[in-house]
Amino acid sequence: MASVEFCLSVFLLILGHCAAKYEPTWDSIDSRPLPPWFDQAKFGIFIHWGIFSVPSFGSEWFWNYWHDKRPEYVDFMKRNYPPDFTYQDFAPHFTAEFFDPKEWTDIFSASGAKYIVLTTKHHEGFTLWGSKNSWNWNAVDVGPKRDLVSELSDTLRKNSDLRLGLYHSLFEWYNPLFLLDKANYYNTSYFPSSKTLPELYELVMKYKPEVLWSDGDGDAPDKYWNSTGFLAWLYNDSPVRDTVVTNDRWGFGSICKHGGYYTCSDRYQPGHLLKHKWENCMTIDTKSWGYRRNAALKDYLSTQQLLSTLVETVSCGGNLLMNIGPTHDGRISPIFEERLRQVGQWLKVNGEGIYNSSAWRAQNDSVTPNIWYTCKPQEKTVFAFLLQWPDSGSVILTEPVPTEGQTKVELLGYGALKWESVKPSGLKVLLPSLTLNQMPCLWAWTLKITGAA
């Protein structure tokens, strides 16, 4: 006789396949519940890597800015390359000889991130896998002669619990088919039917990503990209239909309006709770998403700044997608590695208030500055993040409502603390006198408050 557990699993499987199908309309697509894992994860790593990593100057938009004759880019090329040099000539120099997917995976795991998002193709059109639709402009045909997406995705799944996300640009700056469609006011669809959509289907079927991060609509509407048709397939019939999450960049006008979660803009930080799940994609190098040889130390966000961004983002209901830019030869530079490992060190102490948390009724303290909140309702717990350690030896939290005999306060990584009620509401937490070496962490501190309203 079959076990009860087996029968139940079969029933649930049948029930899932009998569920209503999503139609190729935004009303139907937007009705799909976001898979719970994404909100629980809170923190991911963005990876911008491509041909732009070879000149590694200015921005990952190097080709576009050089094409548009921005003076600094024109001057850079005149000083360093022969007159007849083209952007395509950079491709053989995208070598990735030091790319070690196991080392990358170890760094990402140490950061405390729960998912990564790799740029499989930026607006330049070069694919990091051997795309059948990008002949001689991919990492298998030229440059590394390796399927970089496959190497990283396989290693990630074998050696970590990180979930795989893939970034893909819908348009390509100078693809003749896209330019033809654009000249036809997007009344023809030569480019999406022969390039974009086949690539998207190939990425999903071959690598099975659980985040599909779309970008670069080229000011073309979603109908031109057949976005709802593709997403209906993704949610109904793809091998990742139950777990995949998507963002909101599926055509002109769709951003912050349609899709699984909203990005709204790069470095999006609303500072308040939104009704829809959202993500703050930002970059450690404040001036570029791709690697820059000419970056100065002042261009990189400090660990304190990164953790402040993480705390504020999660407090307001968002996820943080923190970007790094590897070098053309496949290295994660020491400053990126240091930042990621330090964030991971902080999360080992304070992650209880980040992972699987929810936004609380108050996102930040209405009186005391530099304090943000999260909560875990099922545990009747509120977490208060102190972005600065008070000089006074105490901190007043005006939002929690304590109850004598029930409320407990703990400094994560240290232990229980004393507190006293304040009027009209709130509590004054007495902080311990600690030397730098005694601090549970170096950049931000978390108070765990249980038994408060």
C-alpha positions in Angstrom: 0.0 0.0 0.0 1.3 3.4 -0.9 2.3 5.7 2.0 0.2 8.7 3.0 3.2 11.0 2.2 3.5 9.5 -1.3 -0.2 9.9 -2.1 -0.1 13.4 -0.8 2.9 14.4 -3.0 1.2 12.9 -6.1 -2.0 14.8 -5.3 -0.1 18.1 -4.9 1.7 17.4 -8.2 -1.5 16.8 -10.0 -3.1 19.8 -8.4 -0.2 22.0 -9.5 -0.5 20.8 -13.1 -4.3 21.4 -13.0 -3.9 25.0 -11.8 -5.2 27.7 -14.0 -2.9 28.7 -16.9 -1.5 32.2 -17.1 -2.6 34.0 -20.2 -0.3 36.2 -22.3 -1.8 39.4 -20.8 -0.4 41.6 -18.1 -3.5 41.2 -15.9 -2.9 37.4 -15.9 0.9 37.6 -15.7 0.8 40.1 -12.8 -1.6 37.8 -10.9 1.1 35.2 -10.4 2.2 35.0 -6.7 5.9 35.7 -6.2 7.7 32.5 -5.1 8.3 32.9 -1.4 12.0 32.2 -1.5 12.8 35.5 -3.2 11.4 37.7 -0.4 13.1 35.4 2.2 16.5 35.7 0.5 16.9 39.5 0.9 20.4 39.7 -0.6 21.9 38.8 -3.9 25.1 39.5 -6.0 25.0 41.2 -9.4 27.9 40.4 -11.8 28.6 42.6 -14.8 31.1 40.9 -17.1 31.6 41.1 -20.8 33.7 42.6 -23.6 33.5 46.0 -21.8 35.7 44.4 -19.1 38.6 44.6 -21.6 39.0 48.3 -22.1 37.7 48.6 -18.4 37.5 52.3 -18.8 34.7 54.7 -17.9 31.7 52.4 -18.0 30.2 49.1 -19.2 28.6 51.4 -21.8 32.0 51.9 -23.3 31.0 51.0 -26.9 28.0 53.3 -26.9 29.9 56.2 -25.5 32.8 55.7 -27.8 30.4 55.4 -30.8 28.8 58.7 -29.7 32.2 60.3 -29.7 32.3 61.3 -26.0 35.6 63.1 -25.8 37.2 61.1 -22.9 36.5 57.8 -24.7 37.7 59.1 -28.1 40.9 60.3 -26.4 41.4 57.0 -24.5 41.2 55.1 -27.8 43.6 57.5 -29.6 46.2 57.2 -26.8 46.0 53.4 -26.5 44.9 51.7 -29.7 45.6 52.0 -33.5 43.3 54.2 -35.6 41.5 51.2 -37.3 40.8 49.4 -34.0 37.1 48.4 -33.6 35.1 47.3 -30.6 35.0 43.8 -32.0 38.8 43.7 -31.7 38.5 43.8 -28.0 36.8 40.3 -28.0 40.0 38.2 -28.4 41.4 39.9 -25.3 38.4 38.8 -23.2 40.4 35.8 -22.1 39.1 34.7 -18.7 42.3 32.7 -18.0 42.0 33.3 -14.3 38.3 32.6 -14.1 37.8 30.0 -11.4 34.1 29.4 -10.8 34.8 27.5 -7.5 36.7 30.6 -6.2 33.8 32.9 -7.3 31.3 30.6 -5.6 33.3 30.6 -2.4 33.4 34.4 -2.3 29.7 34.7 -3.0 28.8 32.1 -0.3 31.0 34.0 2.2 29.2 37.2 1.4 25.9 35.8 2.8 24.1 36.3 -0.5 21.3 33.9 -1.3 21.3 34.3 -5.1 23.5 35.7 -7.9 22.6 37.4 -11.2 25.1 37.0 -14.0 25.1 39.2 -17.1 24.8 36.6 -19.9 24.5 39.4 -22.5 24.7 43.1 -22.1 23.6 45.7 -24.7 26.8 45.0 -26.7 25.3 41.7 -27.7 28.2 39.4 -26.7 26.9 36.3 -25.0 28.8 34.5 -22.2 27.6 31.2 -23.5 27.8 29.6 -27.0 24.5 31.1 -28.2 23.3 29.6 -31.4 21.9 33.0 -32.3 25.1 35.0 -31.7 27.5 33.4 -34.2 31.2 34.4 -33.6 30.1 37.0 -31.0 30.1 34.7 -27.9 32.5 33.4 -25.4 32.7 29.9 -27.0 33.6 31.1 -30.5 36.0 33.9 -29.5 37.9 35.0 -26.4 37.8 32.4 -23.6 36.5 29.7 -25.9 34.5 28.5 -22.9 30.8 28.4 -21.8 31.2 30.8 -18.9 27.5 30.6 -17.9 27.6 26.8 -17.8 30.8 26.7 -15.7 29.5 29.1 -13.1 26.0 27.6 -12.9 27.2 24.0 -12.6 29.8 25.0 -9.9 27.2 27.1 -8.0 24.8 24.2 -7.8 27.4 21.6 -6.8 29.1 23.7 -4.1 26.6 26.1 -2.6 22.9 26.8 -1.8 23.0 29.9 -3.9 20.2 30.3 -6.5 21.2 31.1 -10.1 20.0 34.3 -11.7 20.7 35.4 -15.3 20.6 38.9 -16.7 19.7 39.3 -20.4 19.5 42.5 -22.4 16.5 42.5 -24.8 18.1 44.9 -27.3 21.5 45.3 -28.7 22.9 48.8 -29.6 24.0 48.2 -33.1 22.5 44.9 -34.3 21.3 45.6 -37.9 18.0 43.7 -37.3 17.2 45.8 -34.3 18.1 49.0 -36.1 15.8 47.9 -39.0 12.9 47.3 -36.7 13.5 50.6 -35.0 13.5 52.4 -38.4 10.2 50.7 -39.0 8.8 52.1 -35.7 8.8 48.5 -34.3 6.0 47.5 -36.7 8.4 44.7 -37.8 9.9 42.1 -35.4 12.9 40.7 -37.1 15.2 41.1 -34.1 13.1 39.6 -31.3 11.9 36.7 -33.4 15.4 35.7 -34.6 17.6 36.8 -31.7 16.0 37.9 -28.4 13.3 35.3 -27.9 15.4 32.3 -29.1 18.1 33.4 -26.6 15.7 33.7 -23.7 14.2 30.2 -24.4 17.7 28.8 -24.7 18.9 30.3 -21.4 15.9 29.0 -19.5 16.0 25.5 -21.0 19.7 25.1 -20.7 20.6 26.7 -17.4 17.2 26.8 -15.6 17.7 30.1 -13.7 15.5 31.0 -10.8 15.9 34.7 -11.4 15.5 36.0 -15.0 16.6 39.7 -14.9 15.5 41.4 -18.1 16.9 44.8 -19.2 17.4 47.1 -22.1 14.1 47.5 -24.0 15.5 50.0 -26.4 12.3 52.1 -25.9 10.4 49.4 -27.7 7.0 48.3 -26.3 6.4 45.0 -24.7 4.3 43.8 -27.7 7.3 44.2 -29.9 9.2 41.8 -27.5 6.2 39.5 -27.1 7.0 39.7 -23.4 3.7 38.5 -22.1 3.8 35.5 -24.5 7.2 34.5 -23.3 6.3 35.0 -19.6 3.2 33.0 -20.0 5.3 30.1 -21.3 7.9 30.7 -18.5 5.2 30.5 -15.8 3.2 27.7 -17.4 5.5 25.3 -19.1 9.2 26.0 -18.4 11.3 23.8 -16.2 11.5 26.6 -13.6 7.8 27.5 -13.7 7.3 27.0 -10.0 10.3 28.8 -8.6 11.4 31.4 -11.2 11.1 35.1 -10.4 11.3 38.0 -12.9 11.7 41.7 -12.7 9.8 44.5 -14.4 11.9 45.4 -17.5 10.0 43.8 -20.3 9.3 46.8 -22.6 8.8 50.5 -22.6 6.4 51.5 -19.9 6.5 48.2 -18.0 9.1 49.2 -15.4 7.7 49.6 -11.9 4.4 48.5 -13.3 4.5 44.9 -14.5 6.5 41.8 -13.6 7.2 39.7 -10.6 9.1 42.3 -8.6 9.9 46.0 -9.3 13.3 47.6 -9.9 11.9 51.0 -10.9 15.4 52.4 -11.5 19.0 51.6 -10.9 20.0 52.3 -7.3 16.3 52.5 -6.4 15.8 53.3 -2.7 12.3 54.7 -1.9 12.9 55.1 1.8 9.4 53.8 2.7 7.4 50.6 2.4 6.0 49.7 -1.0 2.9 47.6 -1.7 4.7 45.5 -4.3 7.9 43.5 -3.8 10.9 45.4 -5.1 14.7 45.2 -5.5 17.4 47.7 -5.1 20.1 47.0 -7.7 23.2 49.0 -6.9 26.9 48.8 -7.4 29.9 48.9 -5.1 31.8 51.1 -7.6 29.6 54.1 -7.7 30.6 55.1 -11.2 30.3 51.9 -13.1 28.7 48.4 -13.1 31.6 46.9 -15.1 35.2 46.8 -13.9 37.3 50.0 -14.2 41.0 50.1 -14.2 41.0 53.8 -13.5 38.7 53.6 -10.4 39.9 55.4 -7.3 39.4 54.2 -3.8 36.9 57.1 -3.1 34.7 55.7 -5.9 33.9 52.5 -3.9 31.2 52.4 -1.2 32.6 51.5 2.2 31.3 48.5 4.1 29.4 50.8 6.5 27.7 52.4 3.5 26.8 49.0 2.0 25.4 47.7 5.2 23.4 50.9 5.7 21.9 50.4 2.2 21.2 46.7 3.0 19.4 47.5 6.2 17.3 50.4 4.8 16.4 48.3 1.7 15.2 45.3 3.8 13.4 47.5 6.3 11.3 48.9 3.4 10.5 45.5 2.1 13.1 45.2 -0.7 15.9 42.9 -1.7 19.4 44.2 -2.3 21.3 43.2 -5.4 24.9 44.3 -4.9 27.0 44.5 -8.0 30.6 43.7 -8.7 32.6 43.9 -12.0 35.2 41.1 -12.6 38.3 41.7 -14.8 38.7 40.6 -18.4 40.8 37.7 -17.2 38.2 36.5 -14.8 39.4 37.9 -11.4 37.3 39.4 -8.7 39.5 42.3 -7.5 40.5 42.3 -3.8 38.4 45.4 -3.0 35.2 43.7 -4.2 36.2 40.5 -2.4 36.9 42.4 0.8 33.6 44.2 0.7 31.6 41.0 0.1 33.4 39.0 2.8 32.9 41.8 5.3 29.1 42.0 4.5 29.1 38.2 5.1 30.9 38.6 8.4 28.2 41.1 9.5 25.4 38.8 8.4 26.8 35.9 10.4 26.0 38.0 13.5 23.0 40.0 12.4 21.4 37.8 9.7 18.6 36.8 12.0 17.1 40.2 11.5 17.5 40.2 7.7 16.8 36.7 6.3 13.1 35.6 6.3 12.1 38.9 8.0 9.2 41.1 7.2 8.8 44.9 7.0 7.4 46.1 10.3 4.6 48.7 10.9 7.4 51.4 11.2 10.3 51.2 8.9 12.5 53.6 10.8 12.4 55.3 14.2 10.3 58.5 14.1 12.5 60.3 16.7 15.9 58.6 17.0 17.9 58.9 13.7 19.8 56.0 12.0 17.5 53.3 13.3 15.6 50.9 11.0 13.3 48.1 11.9 12.3 44.6 10.6 10.2 42.0 12.3 9.3 38.3 12.5 5.6 38.3 13.5 5.5 34.5 14.0 8.1 34.9 16.7 6.7 38.2 18.1 10.1 39.7 17.5 11.1 43.1 16.3 14.7 43.9 15.2 16.1 47.4 15.5 19.3 48.2 13.5 21.5 50.8 14.9 23.6 52.3 12.1 25.6 54.3 14.7 26.7 53.3 18.2 25.5 55.9 20.6 28.1 57.8 22.7 25.6 58.2 25.6 25.6 54.5 26.6 22.0 54.1 25.8 19.5 54.4 22.9 15.8 55.3 22.9 13.5 53.4 20.6 10.2 55.2 20.3 8.3 52.7 18.1 8.2 49.4 20.1 5.6 49.2 22.9 7.2 47.2 25.8 5.4 45.2 28.4 6.9 44.8 31.9 7.7 41.2 32.6 7.4 40.1 29.0 9.6 42.3 26.8 13.3 41.1 26.4 16.1 42.9 24.6 19.2 41.3 23.2 22.2 42.6 21.3 22.8 40.1 18.6 26.3 38.6 19.0 26.5 39.7 22.7 23.5 38.8 24.9 20.7 40.2 27.0 20.5 44.0 27.8 18.6 46.0 30.4 15.9 48.4 29.4 13.4 50.8 31.0 10.1 52.3 29.7 10.0 55.8 28.5 7.0 58.1 28.1 4.8 58.6 26.1 5.9 55.3 24.5 9.0 53.3 23.7 11.9 52.0 25.7 15.4 53.1 26.7 18.0 50.3 26.1 21.1 50.4 28.2 24.1 49.5 26.0 27.2 47.8 27.4 30.6 49.5 27.5 32.6 47.6 25.0 36.1 48.0 23.5 36.5 47.7 19.7 37.7 44.1 20.1 34.6 43.2 22.2 32.1 44.5 19.7 30.0 41.8 18.1 30.5 43.6 14.8 32.2 46.7 13.5 29.7 48.6 11.4 26.0 48.3 12.5 24.4 46.6 15.5 21.1 44.8 15.9 18.7 44.8 18.9 16.4 41.9 19.1 13.2 42.8 21.0 10.7 40.1 21.9 7.4 40.4 23.7 6.7 44.0 22.5 3.7 45.2 20.7 
